[in-house]
Amino acid sequence: MSPAILPGSRIGVLGSGQLGRMFAIAARRMGYRVHVFSPESDTPTGQVADVEVSAPYEDLDAVRRFARSVEVVTFEFENVPHETADAAAEHARVRPAGGVLHVAQNREREKTFLARAGLPVPRFEVVRSLGDLEQALVRVGCPAVLKTARFGYDGKGQARIDAPTDAAKAWGAIGQQDAVLEEFVDFERELSVVAARGLDGAMADYGAVENRHRNHILDLTIAPASVPERVARDAQQLACAVLEALDVVGVLCVELFLARDGRLLINEIAPRPHNSGHFTFDASVTSQFEQQLRAVCGLPLGSTAQVSPAAMANLLGDLWQKGVPQWEAACAHRNVKLHLYGKATARPGRKMGHLTALSATTADAVRDVLAARNAL
């Protein structure tokens, strides 16, 4: 096993949004230097990093120079081109490996990999044409959901199909591009598990949490999820199985459907810290961001013990439509933590920050975090 990368070393981050920002805060607290690479400048990550490099991901010479300046490179989001990861790997350790991103950034590869690994996913068919879609609907049935193979998140690139006659309209709605047709899952609730795997193969997870969405964007996370112990345990085991199957070194989130018939089905994976794990920044002994740092640096993983029931509520740009939110009103809730991401422009649907409430019960935490957000 490679020697640990110790405090004082330089950590490279590809991607510069809020996940990188919170990672950089955790890394600098532990004495590391943080370099960030992305096409933008004055970014959420760049504002707290030691060095911000602004260049296109396709500028592979710039990527190589960046990688030569750090000891290890990790990712803030998974849609970094695999050529970028390969170029970085010529000069620095890349964790998780570029192959993990290659699987996770394409739904066809992701679903196929998980199914071949024997992991539970909704029934699906690969679609490359309208004819493929019409045939796939015969096998999958209706209702179904058509999802683009690439670049879909927060509900983008998806179309529901309620009848075979909707096929042409759905195919046009997603831009007539490679896609996956999935069975529509009648779910009781949506869950996720954030887990980590170290360089030595050790694993740790943050337990199952419940996620509630609004307009396909995560609105509220409740930790821990109020589900039977068996369901929570099975969800944790599935997350660890995905880490093992992909040979991940780092943090990964597995999003799950808990179907009304009791089945757990993997919806998608993200090989990085996740919005549903933001509560760990305040409510866990070791946050998901520190855990990512520990894993990619070859340090022992930290405790994932949760010190208090928690609820996290996203703050979207919609809140700014009538002016600057009343931050003092939210901060008047003494058990609520405010996190803002440093984004200059607020747009509807854009994630600008979040609130986390720490309370005696999850019901109290939900009440408190919603009250604080409503006060804005």
C-alpha positions in Angstrom: 0.0 0.0 0.0 1.2 3.5 -0.8 2.4 5.6 2.1 -0.1 8.1 3.5 -0.2 11.6 2.1 0.2 13.7 5.3 -0.9 17.2 6.4 1.1 19.9 4.7 0.7 18.1 1.3 -1.1 19.6 -1.7 -4.5 18.1 -2.7 -5.8 18.7 -6.2 -9.6 19.0 -6.8 -11.2 18.8 -10.3 -14.4 20.8 -10.1 -15.1 23.9 -8.1 -18.6 24.0 -6.7 -20.0 23.7 -3.2 -18.8 20.1 -2.7 -15.3 21.2 -3.3 -15.7 24.2 -1.1 -16.7 22.1 1.9 -13.9 19.6 1.1 -11.4 22.4 1.0 -12.6 23.7 4.4 -12.1 20.2 5.9 -8.7 19.8 4.2 -7.4 23.2 5.3 -8.6 22.6 8.9 -6.3 19.5 8.9 -3.3 21.4 7.5 -3.5 20.5 3.8 -3.0 22.8 0.9 -5.8 22.8 -1.7 -5.5 23.5 -5.4 -8.6 23.6 -7.6 -9.0 23.3 -11.3 -12.1 24.2 -13.3 -13.1 26.4 -16.3 -14.4 29.2 -14.0 -12.8 31.7 -11.6 -13.9 33.1 -8.2 -15.7 29.8 -7.6 -17.1 28.4 -4.4 -14.1 26.2 -4.0 -11.6 28.7 -5.3 -12.7 31.2 -2.7 -11.3 29.0 0.1 -8.5 27.1 -1.8 -4.9 28.0 -1.8 -4.6 28.0 -5.5 -7.3 28.3 -8.2 -6.5 27.3 -11.8 -9.0 28.4 -14.4 -8.8 26.4 -17.7 -11.0 24.1 -19.7 -11.0 20.5 -18.7 -10.1 19.7 -22.3 -6.8 21.6 -22.0 -4.8 18.5 -21.1 -1.5 20.3 -21.0 -3.0 22.6 -18.3 -4.3 19.5 -16.5 -0.9 17.9 -16.5 0.7 21.1 -15.1 -1.9 21.1 -12.4 -1.3 17.5 -11.5 2.4 18.0 -11.3 1.8 20.6 -8.6 -0.1 18.3 -6.2 0.4 14.9 -4.5 -3.1 13.5 -5.2 -6.1 14.5 -7.3 -9.7 13.9 -6.4 -13.1 15.0 -7.8 -15.8 17.5 -6.9 -18.3 16.1 -9.5 -18.3 13.1 -11.8 -18.7 14.7 -15.2 -15.1 15.5 -15.6 -14.0 14.1 -19.0 -12.2 10.7 -18.6 -9.3 12.2 -20.8 -8.9 14.8 -18.1 -8.6 12.1 -15.4 -6.2 10.1 -17.5 -3.9 13.2 -18.1 -3.9 14.0 -14.3 -3.0 10.3 -13.6 0.2 10.7 -15.6 1.7 12.9 -12.8 -0.3 12.4 -9.6 -2.3 9.7 -7.9 -6.0 10.0 -8.9 -8.6 8.8 -6.3 -11.1 7.5 -7.0 -9.7 6.2 -10.3 -10.8 7.6 -13.6 -12.5 4.3 -14.4 -15.0 4.9 -11.6 -16.0 8.2 -13.1 -16.3 6.5 -16.5 -18.9 4.2 -15.1 -20.8 6.8 -13.0 -21.1 9.5 -15.6 -23.1 7.5 -18.1 -26.4 5.8 -17.1 -26.0 3.0 -19.6 -22.6 2.0 -18.2 -23.8 2.6 -14.6 -26.9 0.4 -14.9 -25.1 -2.3 -16.9 -22.3 -2.4 -14.4 -24.6 -2.7 -11.4 -26.8 -5.3 -13.0 -23.8 -7.4 -14.0 -22.5 -7.1 -10.4 -25.8 -8.7 -9.2 -26.9 -5.5 -7.5 -30.7 -4.6 -7.6 -31.7 -1.9 -10.1 -35.0 -1.2 -11.8 -35.7 -3.1 -15.0 -34.1 -1.2 -17.9 -33.3 -1.2 -21.6 -30.7 0.7 -23.6 -32.3 3.0 -26.2 -30.5 4.4 -29.2 -33.4 5.2 -31.5 -37.1 5.7 -31.6 -37.4 2.1 -32.8 -35.4 0.9 -29.8 -37.7 2.9 -27.5 -40.8 1.4 -29.0 -39.5 -2.1 -28.6 -38.1 -1.4 -25.1 -41.6 -0.3 -24.0 -43.0 -3.7 -24.9 -40.5 -5.3 -22.6 -40.4 -2.8 -19.8 -44.1 -1.8 -19.9 -45.8 1.5 -18.9 -45.5 3.7 -17.0 -41.7 4.0 -17.6 -39.1 6.8 -17.4 -36.8 7.6 -20.3 -33.4 9.1 -19.2 -30.5 10.4 -21.2 -27.4 8.3 -20.9 -25.3 11.4 -20.1 -25.5 14.7 -18.1 -28.8 14.1 -16.3 -29.2 15.4 -12.8 -31.8 17.1 -10.7 -34.5 15.6 -13.0 -32.9 17.0 -16.2 -32.9 14.8 -19.3 -35.9 12.7 -18.2 -39.3 12.1 -19.6 -42.1 9.9 -18.2 -44.0 7.7 -20.6 -47.5 6.6 -19.5 -48.5 4.9 -22.8 -46.7 3.6 -25.9 -48.2 6.4 -27.9 -46.1 8.8 -25.9 -42.8 7.3 -27.2 -42.2 9.8 -30.0 -42.9 12.8 -27.8 -40.6 11.5 -25.1 -37.8 10.7 -27.6 -38.0 14.3 -28.8 -38.1 15.7 -25.3 -34.7 14.2 -24.4 -33.1 15.4 -27.7 -33.1 12.1 -29.5 -29.9 10.9 -27.9 -28.7 7.7 -26.3 -30.8 6.8 -23.3 -32.0 4.3 -20.8 -35.6 3.3 -20.4 -36.4 2.3 -16.8 -39.5 0.8 -15.2 -41.4 3.4 -13.2 -40.9 2.4 -9.5 -43.8 3.0 -7.2 -41.7 3.9 -4.2 -42.6 4.5 -0.6 -39.7 6.9 -0.1 -36.3 7.7 -1.5 -33.2 6.9 0.6 -29.5 7.3 0.2 -26.3 6.1 1.9 -23.0 8.0 1.8 -20.1 5.6 2.4 -16.3 5.7 2.1 -13.6 3.1 1.3 -10.0 3.7 2.3 -6.8 2.7 0.5 -6.6 -0.4 2.7 -10.1 -1.5 1.8 -11.7 -0.5 5.1 -15.2 0.9 4.7 -17.5 3.2 6.8 -20.9 4.6 6.1 -23.3 7.3 7.5 -26.4 5.1 7.6 -29.6 5.4 5.5 -31.1 8.9 5.3 -34.5 9.9 3.7 -34.6 12.4 0.9 -37.6 14.5 -0.2 -37.5 16.2 -3.5 -39.3 19.2 -5.0 -39.4 19.7 -8.7 -36.8 16.9 -9.0 -34.3 18.8 -6.8 -33.4 17.6 -3.3 -35.3 19.7 -0.9 -34.9 18.0 2.5 -32.7 15.2 4.0 -33.7 13.5 7.3 -31.0 11.7 9.2 -31.4 9.0 10.2 -34.2 7.7 8.0 -37.3 6.4 9.8 -37.2 2.9 8.3 -37.2 -0.6 9.7 -33.8 -1.8 10.9 -33.7 -4.4 8.2 -34.1 -1.8 5.5 -31.4 0.5 6.9 -29.0 -2.4 7.2 -29.7 -3.6 3.7 -29.2 -0.1 2.3 -25.8 0.2 4.1 -24.8 -3.2 2.7 -25.7 -2.2 -0.8 -23.6 1.0 -0.5 -20.6 -1.0 0.6 -21.1 -3.6 -2.1 -21.0 -0.8 -4.7 -17.8 0.6 -3.2 -16.2 -2.9 -3.3 -17.4 -3.7 -6.9 -16.0 -0.4 -8.3 -12.8 -0.6 -6.1 -13.5 2.9 -5.0 -10.9 4.8 -2.9 -12.9 7.8 -1.6 -16.5 8.7 -0.9 -19.5 7.5 -2.8 -23.3 8.0 -2.5 -25.8 5.4 -3.5 -29.4 6.7 -4.1 -32.1 4.2 -3.5 -35.8 3.6 -4.0 -37.7 1.8 -1.2 -40.5 0.3 -3.2 -43.9 -0.2 -1.7 -43.4 -4.0 -2.0 -40.3 -3.7 0.2 -37.6 -3.9 -2.4 -34.6 -1.7 -2.3 -33.5 -0.6 -5.8 -30.4 1.4 -6.7 -31.5 4.6 -8.6 -28.0 6.0 -9.2 -24.6 6.4 -7.8 -22.3 9.4 -7.3 -18.6 8.8 -6.6 -18.0 11.8 -4.5 -19.6 13.6 -1.5 -23.3 14.2 -2.0 -26.0 16.8 -1.2 -27.8 14.3 1.0 -24.6 14.0 3.1 -24.3 17.7 3.9 -25.7 17.1 7.4 -22.5 15.3 8.3 -20.6 18.6 8.3 -22.4 19.5 11.5 -24.0 16.3 12.9 -21.2 13.6 12.5 -17.9 13.1 14.2 -16.3 13.0 10.8 -18.0 14.8 7.9 -18.2 13.2 4.5 -15.7 15.8 3.3 -13.1 15.0 5.9 -13.8 11.3 5.1 -13.1 11.9 1.4 -9.8 13.6 2.4 -8.8 10.8 4.7 -9.6 8.1 2.1 -7.7 9.7 -0.8 -4.7 10.5 1.4 -4.5 6.9 2.7 -5.3 7.9 6.3 -7.5 5.7 8.5 -11.2 6.5 8.1 -12.8 8.6 10.8 -15.8 7.8 13.0 -19.2 8.2 11.2 -21.1 8.4 14.5 -23.9 10.9 14.4 -24.0 13.2 17.5 -27.6 14.3 17.0 -30.7 13.6 14.8 -30.6 16.1 11.9 -32.4 17.5 9.0 -30.9 19.5 6.0 -32.9 21.9 3.8 -31.5 23.2 0.6 -31.6 26.9 -0.1 -32.3 27.5 -3.8 -31.9 30.7 -5.8 -35.7 31.2 -5.7 -35.3 32.6 -2.2 -33.5 35.7 -3.6 -36.3 36.6 -6.0 -37.7 39.2 -3.6 -34.3 40.4 -2.4 -31.6 39.2 0.0 -33.0 36.6 2.4 -33.2 37.6 6.1 -30.2 35.6 7.4 -30.6 37.0 10.9 -34.1 35.4 11.1 -32.7 32.0 10.2 -29.8 32.4 12.6 -32.3 33.2 15.4 -32.9 29.5 15.5 -30.0 28.6 17.7 -29.9 24.9 16.8 -29.8 25.6 13.0 -26.5 26.0 11.1 -26.3 28.2 8.0 -24.1 27.3 5.0 -23.7 29.6 2.0 -21.7 28.6 -1.1 -20.4 32.0 -2.3 -22.2 31.9 -5.6 -22.5 35.4 -7.0 -25.7 35.0 -9.0 -28.9 33.5 -7.6 -31.1 31.7 -10.2 -34.3 29.7 -9.6 -33.4 26.1 -8.9 -29.7 26.9 -8.3 -28.3 25.5 -5.0 -27.0 28.5 -3.1 -26.7 27.1 0.4 -28.3 24.9 3.0 -29.5 24.9 6.6 -29.0 22.0 9.0 -30.9 21.6 12.2 -29.6 19.5 15.1 -32.5 18.4 17.4 -33.6 15.8 19.9 -35.6 13.8 17.3 -35.8 13.8 13.5 -39.3 15.2 13.8 -38.0 18.1 15.8 -35.1 18.6 13.3 -37.5 18.7 10.3 -39.8 21.2 12.2 -36.8 23.4 13.1 -35.0 23.5 9.8 -38.3 24.3 7.9 -39.1 27.0 10.4 -35.7 28.6 9.9 -36.0 28.4 6.1 -39.5 29.9 6.2 -38.2 32.8 8.3 -35.9 33.8 5.4 
